[in-house]
Amino acid sequence: MKKTLLAIAACLFAGSAAAADFDEIKARGTLRVAVAALSPFVIKAEDGTLSGFEIDSTQALGEKLGLDIEYVEKPFCDLAEAVLSGEADIIASGYSNMPERRRLLDFSLPYHDTEYFLIMSRAKAKEGKTLRGMNRRDISIGFQHGGVSGMVANGEFPGSDLKGYSSFTQILEALAAGDVDGAVLFEPYLDMAKELDGVKHVIPHEFALTRTIEAFATDQDSAALHEALNEWVIEKDLAGYWDELEEKWFSDAYAIASAPPPYACPAATPVQ
C-alpha cells in the first residue's frame, strides 16, 4: 500500500472512546464480518471455501482481539445494510472509503489503495479516440452494482449505455461475450480482461479515473471497535503486514475470479 496515505490518515486518528458495542462483541466472543466475493480480497471457491486478502487480515484481527470470526456473506451492494441492521459488526471486502458511504458508516484507517480504469474493446477505443468520445449512447460500459466502479461509470460516462452486474465475474463474462464494449475495472480484473479470448481489450487512457483507499467499515456508534481497528491497522502497517498481504494476494497466482455468488443485487441483470 502507499505509505503516504496511511501516514496522513494516522494524523487524523486521536483520542479514546469507550462504548458498549465492543464490550458486547467481546462478550459474544465472535466478530461478525460482512464480505462479498471480490477477488483477490475475498475469493469464494466452488466448494464455498473463502480465502483472500480480507480473509487473511480478519483472521489475524480475530487472533489479536481474541475473537472468533464469523463471515456474513452478502451481495456487494448489501454490505452497508448488513452493518447498519446489526447483522454484521464490520465490513472487510476491499471496501472503499467514499463520501457517499461516510454518510452512513465510519471507516478505519486505510490499509490498501486501488486505481480504476476504463477498459474497452480495441475497435471501440479507436472509434471513440478519447474518454469524452466514449461517453455516447452506442458504447456500452459495464460496472459493479454498489461498488466504486458504478460511481465512476455514472460520473464519467453518463451518456453511455451503462450496464450493471452483481460481480466482476459477470462483467468479465459480459466482456468475453461482447455484451458490453468495455467496463470500469481494477487489477487483477484489468489483466484478466486483456487476456480474454476473442475480442481484444485495451485501456485507452494513461491515468486512473479514480484512486480509492480501502478500510474496515463500522456503524457510526461503534467508537470502541473503531479505535481497536485503527490501533491494529497501525500496528500491522509498522510491521509491513499490509505490503506482505498485497504481494501475496495480488500476484498472478490469485488473479482469478471467484465462483459466481449464489446471490445477486436487486436489478443486477444488465440495466440501462
C-alpha positions as CSV (number, residue, x, y, z in Angstrom):
1,M,0.0,0.0,0.0
2,K,1.0,3.6,-0.3
3,K,2.7,4.6,3.0
4,T,1.8,8.3,2.5
5,L,-1.9,7.5,2.6
6,L,-1.7,5.8,6.0
7,A,0.7,8.4,7.4
8,I,-1.7,11.2,6.5
9,A,-4.7,9.3,7.8
10,A,-2.9,8.4,11.0
11,C,-2.6,12.0,11.8
12,L,-6.4,12.2,11.9
13,F,-6.7,9.4,14.4
14,A,-6.6,10.6,18.0
15,G,-8.4,10.3,21.3
16,S,-10.0,7.4,23.1
17,A,-13.5,6.2,23.5
18,A,-15.4,3.5,25.4
19,A,-18.7,2.1,24.2
20,A,-20.8,-0.9,24.9
21,D,-20.6,-2.1,21.3
22,F,-17.1,-3.6,21.6
23,D,-17.9,-5.0,25.1
24,E,-20.8,-6.8,23.6
25,I,-18.7,-8.2,20.8
26,K,-16.1,-9.4,23.3
27,A,-18.8,-10.9,25.5
28,R,-20.2,-12.7,22.5
29,G,-16.7,-13.9,21.6
30,T,-17.3,-13.5,17.8
31,L,-16.7,-10.7,15.4
32,R,-19.2,-10.8,12.5
33,V,-17.6,-9.7,9.3
34,A,-19.7,-8.8,6.2
35,V,-18.0,-10.0,3.0
36,A,-18.8,-10.2,-0.7
37,A,-16.9,-12.3,-3.3
38,L,-14.4,-9.8,-4.8
39,S,-11.2,-11.4,-5.9
40,P,-8.5,-11.1,-4.6
41,F,-9.9,-9.5,-1.5
42,V,-12.5,-12.3,-0.9
43,I,-12.2,-15.4,-3.1
44,K,-15.1,-17.9,-2.9
45,A,-14.2,-21.3,-4.2
46,E,-16.8,-23.6,-5.9
47,D,-17.0,-25.6,-2.6
48,G,-17.8,-22.4,-0.7
49,T,-14.4,-22.0,0.9
50,L,-13.4,-18.4,1.4
51,S,-9.8,-17.1,1.0
52,G,-8.1,-13.9,0.0
53,F,-6.6,-10.7,1.3
54,E,-9.5,-9.9,3.6
55,I,-9.9,-13.4,4.9
56,D,-6.2,-13.5,6.0
57,S,-6.5,-10.0,7.5
58,T,-9.7,-10.7,9.5
59,Q,-8.4,-14.0,10.8
60,A,-5.3,-12.2,12.0
61,L,-7.5,-9.5,13.5
62,G,-9.5,-12.1,15.4
63,E,-6.3,-13.6,16.8
64,K,-5.2,-10.2,18.0
65,L,-8.6,-9.4,19.6
66,G,-9.1,-12.9,21.0
67,L,-12.3,-13.3,18.9
68,D,-13.7,-16.0,16.5
69,I,-14.6,-14.7,13.1
70,E,-18.0,-15.3,11.6
71,Y,-18.4,-14.3,7.9
72,V,-21.7,-12.9,6.8
73,E,-21.8,-13.3,3.0
74,K,-23.8,-10.6,1.1
75,P,-24.1,-9.1,-2.3
76,F,-21.6,-6.2,-2.5
77,C,-24.5,-3.8,-2.7
78,D,-25.9,-5.0,0.6
79,L,-22.7,-4.8,2.7
80,A,-23.6,-1.5,4.3
81,E,-27.0,-2.7,5.2
82,A,-25.5,-5.8,6.9
83,V,-23.7,-3.5,9.4
84,L,-26.5,-0.9,9.7
85,S,-29.0,-3.6,10.5
86,G,-26.8,-5.2,13.1
87,E,-26.3,-8.4,11.2
88,A,-22.6,-7.8,11.0
89,D,-20.1,-5.8,13.0
90,I,-17.7,-4.7,10.3
91,I,-17.2,-4.8,6.5
92,A,-14.0,-6.2,5.2
93,S,-14.3,-6.7,1.4
94,G,-12.0,-4.3,-0.4
95,Y,-14.5,-1.7,0.7
96,S,-13.5,1.9,-0.3
97,N,-13.8,4.9,2.0
98,M,-16.1,7.1,-0.2
99,P,-18.1,10.2,0.7
100,E,-21.4,8.5,-0.1
101,R,-20.6,5.7,2.3
102,R,-19.3,8.0,5.0
103,R,-22.8,9.5,5.4
104,L,-23.8,6.1,6.8
105,L,-20.6,4.4,8.1
106,D,-17.4,5.0,9.9
107,F,-14.1,3.8,8.4
108,S,-10.9,2.7,10.0
109,L,-7.5,3.9,8.8
110,P,-6.8,2.6,5.3
111,Y,-4.7,-0.5,4.5
112,H,-4.9,-0.6,0.7
113,D,-5.5,1.6,-2.3
114,T,-7.0,0.8,-5.7
115,E,-6.9,2.5,-9.1
116,Y,-9.8,2.2,-11.5
117,F,-9.5,2.3,-15.3
118,L,-11.8,2.0,-18.3
119,I,-11.0,-1.0,-20.4
120,M,-12.5,-1.1,-23.9
121,S,-12.6,-3.3,-27.0
122,R,-9.8,-2.1,-29.2
123,A,-12.3,-1.3,-32.0
124,K,-14.4,0.9,-29.8
125,A,-11.4,2.5,-28.3
126,K,-10.2,3.5,-31.8
127,E,-13.6,4.7,-32.7
128,G,-14.1,6.8,-29.6
129,K,-10.5,8.1,-29.5
130,T,-10.7,10.0,-26.2
131,L,-12.5,9.4,-22.9
132,R,-15.0,12.0,-23.9
133,G,-15.6,10.1,-27.1
134,M,-16.6,7.0,-25.0
135,N,-19.4,9.0,-23.5
136,R,-22.1,8.2,-26.1
137,R,-25.1,6.0,-26.3
138,D,-23.8,3.5,-28.8
139,I,-21.0,2.5,-26.4
140,S,-21.9,0.1,-23.6
141,I,-19.9,0.1,-20.3
142,G,-20.2,-2.5,-17.5
143,F,-19.9,-1.7,-13.8
144,Q,-20.5,-3.4,-10.5
145,H,-23.7,-2.6,-8.6
146,G,-23.0,-1.0,-5.2
147,G,-19.3,-0.5,-5.9
148,V,-16.9,2.2,-6.8
149,S,-16.9,1.2,-10.5
150,G,-20.5,2.1,-10.6
151,M,-19.9,5.6,-9.1
152,V,-17.1,6.1,-11.7
153,A,-19.1,4.8,-14.6
154,N,-22.1,7.1,-13.8
155,G,-19.8,10.1,-13.1
156,E,-17.5,9.8,-16.1
157,F,-19.8,8.2,-18.7
158,P,-23.4,9.3,-18.0
159,G,-24.1,9.4,-21.7
160,S,-23.0,5.8,-22.4
161,D,-25.2,2.7,-22.3
162,L,-24.3,1.7,-18.7
163,K,-25.0,-1.9,-17.6
164,G,-24.8,-3.0,-14.0
165,Y,-23.8,-6.5,-12.7
166,S,-23.6,-8.2,-9.4
167,S,-20.0,-9.2,-9.6
168,F,-16.8,-8.7,-11.6
169,T,-17.1,-12.3,-12.7
170,Q,-20.2,-11.4,-14.5
171,I,-18.6,-8.3,-16.0
172,L,-15.8,-10.4,-17.4
173,E,-18.3,-12.9,-18.9
174,A,-20.1,-10.0,-20.5
175,L,-16.9,-8.6,-22.0
176,A,-16.0,-12.1,-23.4
177,A,-19.5,-12.5,-24.9
178,G,-19.5,-9.0,-26.4
179,D,-22.5,-8.0,-24.3
180,V,-20.6,-4.8,-23.3
181,D,-17.9,-2.8,-25.2
182,G,-16.0,-2.0,-22.0
183,A,-16.0,-1.8,-18.3
184,V,-14.7,0.1,-15.3
185,L,-12.3,-2.3,-13.6
186,F,-9.2,-2.5,-11.3
187,E,-6.4,-5.1,-11.1
188,P,-6.4,-8.1,-11.3
189,Y,-9.6,-7.7,-13.5
190,L,-7.9,-5.4,-15.9
191,D,-5.2,-8.0,-16.8
192,M,-7.9,-10.7,-16.9
193,A,-9.9,-8.7,-19.4
194,K,-6.9,-8.2,-21.6
195,E,-6.4,-12.0,-21.7
196,L,-9.9,-12.9,-22.7
197,D,-10.2,-14.9,-25.8
198,G,-11.9,-13.3,-28.9
199,V,-12.3,-9.6,-28.6
200,K,-9.1,-7.6,-27.9
201,H,-9.4,-5.2,-24.9
202,V,-7.2,-2.2,-24.2
203,I,-7.0,0.7,-21.7
204,P,-7.5,3.8,-23.8
205,H,-6.1,6.3,-21.2
206,E,-2.9,6.8,-19.2
207,F,-4.1,7.9,-15.8
208,A,-6.5,6.3,-13.4
209,L,-10.1,7.5,-13.5
210,T,-10.1,7.5,-9.7
211,R,-8.0,6.1,-6.8
212,T,-9.6,4.9,-3.6
213,I,-8.5,3.7,-0.2
214,E,-9.8,0.6,1.3
215,A,-10.6,0.2,5.0
216,F,-12.8,-1.6,7.6
217,A,-16.2,-0.1,7.9
218,T,-18.4,0.0,11.1
219,D,-21.6,1.8,12.1
220,Q,-21.2,5.3,13.4
221,D,-21.9,4.3,17.0
222,S,-19.1,1.7,17.3
223,A,-16.5,4.1,18.8
224,A,-14.5,1.5,20.8
225,L,-14.5,-1.0,18.0
226,H,-13.4,1.7,15.6
227,E,-10.5,2.6,17.9
228,A,-9.4,-1.0,18.2
229,L,-9.4,-1.4,14.4
230,N,-7.3,1.8,14.0
231,E,-4.7,0.6,16.6
232,W,-4.4,-2.8,14.8
233,V,-4.1,-1.3,11.3
234,I,-1.3,1.0,12.5
235,E,0.5,-1.9,14.4
236,K,0.3,-4.1,11.3
237,D,1.5,-1.3,9.0
238,L,4.6,-0.8,11.1
239,A,5.3,-4.5,10.8
240,G,5.0,-4.4,7.0
241,Y,1.9,-6.7,7.1
242,W,-0.2,-4.9,4.5
243,D,2.5,-4.9,2.0
244,E,3.1,-8.6,2.5
245,L,-0.6,-9.4,2.0
246,E,-0.7,-7.3,-1.2
247,E,2.4,-9.1,-2.5
248,K,0.8,-12.5,-1.7
249,W,-2.8,-12.0,-3.0
250,F,-2.2,-9.6,-5.9
251,S,0.2,-12.0,-7.6
252,D,-0.6,-13.8,-10.8
253,A,-1.4,-16.9,-8.9
254,Y,-4.5,-15.3,-7.4
255,A,-5.6,-13.2,-10.3
256,I,-8.7,-15.2,-10.7
257,A,-12.4,-14.6,-10.5
258,S,-14.4,-16.0,-7.6
259,A,-17.1,-18.6,-8.3
260,P,-20.3,-16.9,-9.2
261,P,-22.0,-15.9,-5.9
262,P,-25.4,-17.5,-5.0
263,Y,-26.9,-14.1,-4.6
264,A,-27.5,-11.0,-6.7
265,C,-28.1,-7.3,-6.2
266,P,-31.6,-6.0,-7.0
267,A,-31.9,-5.3,-10.7
268,A,-28.4,-6.6,-11.1
269,T,-29.0,-8.1,-14.5
270,P,-27.8,-5.6,-17.2
271,V,-29.8,-2.4,-16.8
272,Q,-29.9,0.9,-18.7
